[in-house]
């Protein structure tokens, strides 16, 4: 039977070596942004269908397949990629901020002596990354084409701006420009500012914070756990997962969040979609009021509208993103970190 290794032995040396093998935040941010571009191009149609189902109050769509087929038949196949430009921009920024800020927060929560990160610290780092993702942009997107001058006055989140613009574009039906209220991302942002004021671009911020914080706390914790259990992969060990391994871990890690955060996602979509044009009152006055109103008028299950498309969209999206991101970070670990500690 093997005897425990003393603190001055190999176990302590290994902890010290692993403490120094940390992928820099900027590498993780780059890995996330590249994964976001690939994910957006592959899965945009599911996001369009999810948004349409969540906004359907009259029962016009009988399900996912019917919604997609109806949009393609009546508006053309291109309708399934409506809002791709703001969506791809959103995912690129979102993943860069998420991965980079999570790496920074994980470093802050590590034990200063051993360099170990506890499960509580990992959850806290994930939640913090999700909150920052929803409220703050720390990347060079302050000159966004959707809102080129807003950050001078509002140093909050361009991500919410992009989501609002994306949802407003997706809820439009038809492809003839003369029949559409919004002709593109820039025109959409300008119309929202003119009709609803600048703060209209941040509609739905509260449920976005709750949804993103909870999602990322679960996702980062689960992804690390699946990597360790399934593939014996530890952060900084120089091992590069095969893309299919990353896809399995990412897919599994991306399943819990949609179920737990479904109501926040529905409320976010409703708040972002409602317009104050014409000077009238909006139906939903905030997150709590929206939850109560939806429950009273449409029933409990309405708070999970669009759940199946989310489960079809988020886990595959996480699988695609992690397949790309793990290759970038794994290559960095293998090339620089592991070699430096041999």
C-alpha positions in Angstrom: 0.0 0.0 0.0 1.4 3.4 -1.0 2.2 5.7 1.8 1.1 9.4 1.7 3.6 11.8 0.3 4.7 14.3 2.8 4.2 18.0 2.3 7.8 18.4 1.3 7.7 15.6 -1.2 6.4 15.1 -4.8 2.8 16.0 -4.1 3.8 19.5 -2.9 6.2 19.9 -5.8 3.4 19.0 -8.2 1.0 21.5 -6.6 3.6 24.2 -7.0 4.2 23.3 -10.6 0.5 23.3 -11.4 0.1 26.6 -9.5 2.3 28.3 -12.1 0.7 26.6 -15.1 -2.2 28.9 -15.7 -3.5 29.9 -19.1 -3.5 33.7 -19.3 -7.0 35.4 -19.4 -6.2 36.9 -22.8 -5.6 33.5 -24.3 -8.9 32.2 -22.8 -10.7 35.3 -24.2 -9.3 34.7 -27.7 -10.3 31.0 -27.5 -13.8 31.9 -26.5 -14.3 34.5 -29.2 -13.2 32.1 -31.9 -15.6 29.5 -30.6 -18.4 32.1 -30.6 -18.0 32.9 -34.3 -18.2 29.2 -35.3 -21.2 28.6 -32.9 -23.2 31.6 -34.3 -22.9 30.5 -37.9 -23.9 26.9 -37.1 -26.8 27.5 -34.7 -28.5 30.8 -35.7 -31.7 29.2 -37.1 -32.4 27.5 -33.7 -32.0 30.9 -31.9 -34.5 32.5 -34.4 -37.0 29.8 -33.8 -36.6 30.1 -30.0 -37.2 33.8 -30.1 -40.3 33.4 -32.3 -41.8 30.8 -30.0 -41.2 32.9 -26.9 -43.0 35.8 -28.5 -45.9 33.8 -29.8 -49.0 34.6 -27.7 -51.6 33.5 -30.2 -50.5 29.9 -30.9 -49.5 30.6 -34.5 -46.7 28.0 -34.2 -47.4 24.4 -33.3 -43.8 23.6 -32.4 -40.2 23.9 -33.4 -40.5 22.2 -36.8 -43.7 24.0 -37.7 -42.1 27.4 -36.7 -39.0 26.8 -38.8 -40.9 25.4 -41.7 -43.4 28.3 -41.6 -40.7 30.9 -41.5 -38.8 29.3 -44.4 -41.9 28.8 -46.5 -43.4 32.3 -46.0 -40.2 34.4 -45.7 -37.5 32.3 -47.4 -34.7 30.2 -45.9 -32.7 33.4 -45.3 -35.2 34.3 -42.6 -33.7 31.6 -40.4 -30.5 33.6 -40.3 -32.1 36.9 -39.4 -30.1 38.9 -36.9 -26.9 36.9 -37.6 -24.6 39.9 -37.6 -25.6 41.2 -34.2 -25.8 37.6 -32.9 -22.3 36.7 -34.1 -21.0 39.9 -32.6 -22.8 39.2 -29.4 -21.4 35.7 -29.1 -17.8 36.8 -30.0 -17.9 39.4 -27.3 -19.8 37.3 -24.8 -17.4 34.4 -24.9 -14.3 36.6 -24.9 -15.6 38.5 -21.8 -16.9 35.3 -20.1 -13.7 33.2 -20.6 -11.3 36.1 -19.8 -13.1 37.3 -16.7 -13.6 33.8 -15.4 -9.9 33.2 -15.7 -9.2 36.4 -13.8 -11.7 35.6 -11.0 -10.5 32.0 -10.7 -6.9 33.4 -10.2 -8.3 35.7 -7.5 -10.1 32.8 -5.7 -7.2 30.4 -5.7 -5.5 29.5 -2.5 -2.4 31.7 -2.4 -0.2 29.0 -0.9 -1.3 25.8 -2.8 -2.7 27.4 -5.9 -5.8 25.2 -5.6 -9.2 26.4 -6.6 -12.1 25.1 -4.4 -15.5 24.2 -5.8 -17.0 27.2 -4.0 -14.4 29.4 -5.7 -15.1 27.9 -9.1 -18.9 28.5 -8.7 -18.2 32.1 -7.5 -15.9 32.8 -10.4 -18.5 31.5 -12.9 -21.3 33.5 -11.4 -19.1 36.6 -11.4 -18.2 36.1 -15.0 -21.9 35.7 -15.9 -22.8 38.9 -14.1 -20.0 40.8 -15.8 -21.0 39.3 -19.1 -24.5 40.8 -18.7 -23.5 44.2 -17.4 -20.0 45.2 -18.4 -17.9 45.3 -21.6 -14.1 45.3 -21.0 -13.2 44.6 -24.6 -12.6 47.1 -27.4 -16.2 47.1 -28.5 -17.0 50.6 -27.3 -17.2 51.6 -31.0 -19.9 49.0 -31.8 -21.6 49.4 -35.2 -24.9 49.0 -33.4 -24.3 51.9 -31.0 -21.2 53.8 -32.0 -21.5 56.6 -29.5 -23.4 55.2 -26.5 -20.6 54.0 -24.3 -19.2 57.5 -23.8 -22.3 58.2 -21.7 -23.2 54.7 -20.5 -20.2 52.5 -19.6 -22.5 49.5 -19.1 -23.1 46.6 -21.4 -23.0 46.6 -25.2 -24.1 43.0 -25.0 -27.6 44.0 -23.9 -27.7 46.5 -26.8 -26.8 43.8 -29.3 -29.4 41.3 -27.8 -32.2 43.9 -27.9 -31.4 44.7 -31.5 -31.2 41.0 -32.4 -34.6 40.2 -30.8 -36.3 43.2 -32.5 -34.9 42.1 -35.9 -35.9 38.5 -35.3 -39.5 39.2 -34.4 -40.1 40.9 -37.7 -41.8 38.7 -40.3 -41.1 39.0 -44.0 -38.1 39.9 -46.1 -39.3 42.9 -48.2 -37.4 45.9 -46.8 -40.2 48.3 -47.4 -42.5 46.3 -45.1 -40.1 46.0 -42.2 -39.9 48.6 -39.4 -36.2 47.9 -38.9 -33.9 47.7 -42.0 -30.8 46.5 -40.1 -28.8 46.6 -36.9 -27.8 50.3 -37.1 -31.3 51.5 -38.2 -32.9 49.3 -35.4 -30.7 50.9 -32.7 -31.4 54.4 -34.0 -35.2 53.8 -34.0 -35.1 52.4 -30.5 -33.2 55.5 -29.3 -35.6 57.8 -31.1 -38.8 56.2 -29.9 -37.9 54.8 -26.5 -34.8 56.7 -25.4 -31.3 55.4 -24.8 -32.3 53.2 -21.9 -34.5 51.2 -24.3 -31.3 49.5 -25.4 -30.9 48.0 -22.0 -34.3 46.5 -21.6 -34.3 43.2 -19.7 -31.0 43.8 -17.9 -32.2 42.4 -14.5 -33.3 38.9 -15.8 -30.2 38.8 -18.0 -28.0 39.2 -14.9 -29.8 36.4 -13.0 -29.8 34.1 -16.0 -26.2 34.6 -17.0 -24.8 34.4 -13.5 -26.6 31.2 -12.7 -25.8 29.7 -16.1 -22.1 30.4 -16.0 -21.7 29.2 -12.4 -23.2 25.9 -13.4 -21.4 25.7 -16.7 -17.8 26.3 -15.7 -18.2 24.0 -12.6 -19.8 21.2 -14.7 -17.3 21.5 -17.6 -14.3 21.2 -15.3 -15.9 18.2 -13.5 -16.7 16.4 -16.7 -13.2 17.0 -18.0 -11.7 15.5 -14.9 -14.1 12.5 -14.5 -14.3 11.6 -18.2 -10.9 12.4 -19.6 -8.6 12.9 -16.5 -7.9 16.4 -17.8 -6.8 19.1 -15.3 -6.3 22.7 -16.0 -2.7 23.5 -16.9 -1.6 19.9 -17.2 -0.6 20.3 -20.9 -3.1 17.7 -22.1 -5.0 18.6 -25.2 -8.5 17.1 -25.5 -9.7 15.8 -28.8 -12.4 18.0 -30.3 -15.0 15.2 -29.7 -14.0 14.9 -26.1 -14.5 18.7 -25.6 -17.8 18.5 -27.4 -19.1 15.8 -25.0 -18.0 17.7 -21.9 -19.4 21.0 -23.3 -22.7 19.5 -24.3 -23.2 17.9 -20.9 -22.2 21.1 -19.1 -24.7 23.1 -21.1 -27.8 21.2 -20.2 -28.6 22.2 -16.7 -28.7 26.0 -17.1 -31.7 26.3 -19.5 -33.9 24.3 -17.1 -33.0 26.4 -14.1 -33.1 29.7 -15.9 -36.0 29.3 -18.3 -38.2 31.9 -16.6 -35.4 34.5 -16.6 -34.9 33.9 -20.4 -38.6 34.2 -21.2 -38.9 37.4 -19.2 -35.7 38.8 -20.8 -37.1 38.2 -24.3 -40.5 39.8 -23.5 -38.9 42.9 -21.9 -36.5 43.3 -24.8 -39.1 42.8 -27.4 -41.7 45.3 -26.1 -41.7 48.7 -27.7 -42.7 52.1 -26.3 -43.3 53.6 -29.8 -46.3 55.9 -29.9 -45.9 57.0 -26.3 -48.1 54.2 -24.9 -47.4 52.2 -21.7 -45.5 48.9 -21.9 -47.2 45.7 -20.8 -44.4 44.5 -18.5 -42.9 47.0 -16.0 -40.0 44.9 -14.8 -38.8 41.4 -14.1 -41.0 40.5 -11.2 -44.1 42.1 -12.8 -43.4 40.2 -16.0 -43.2 36.9 -14.2 -46.4 37.5 -12.3 -48.2 38.7 -15.5 -47.1 35.7 -17.6 -48.0 33.3 -14.8 -51.5 34.8 -14.3 -52.4 35.1 -18.0 -50.6 32.1 -19.6 -50.0 29.7 -16.8 -46.8 28.3 -15.2 -45.5 26.4 -18.2 -45.4 29.7 -20.2 -42.4 30.6 -18.1 -40.5 27.8 -19.8 -41.7 28.6 -23.4 -38.9 27.9 -25.8 -37.2 25.5 -23.4 -36.9 22.7 -26.0 -35.3 25.0 -28.6 -32.9 26.3 -25.8 -32.0 22.7 -25.1 -31.4 22.2 -28.8 -29.5 25.4 -29.0 -27.4 25.9 -25.8 -25.8 22.4 -25.3 -24.8 22.0 -29.0 -23.6 25.6 -28.9 -21.4 24.9 -25.8 -20.2 21.7 -27.5 -19.1 23.7 -30.6 -17.6 26.6 -28.6 -15.6 24.3 -26.3 -14.3 22.2 -29.2 -12.7 25.3 -30.6 -11.7 26.9 -27.3 -10.1 23.8 -25.8 -7.9 23.4 -28.9 -6.6 27.0 -28.5 -6.0 26.8 -24.7 -4.8 23.2 -24.9 -2.3 24.1 -27.6 -1.1 27.1 -25.5 -0.7 24.8 -22.4 1.2 22.2 -24.4 3.4 24.6 -26.2 4.3 27.1 -23.5 3.2 26.2 -20.1 4.0 22.5 -20.0 7.3 22.9 -21.8 8.3 25.7 -19.4 7.9 23.4 -16.4 9.6 20.3 -17.8 
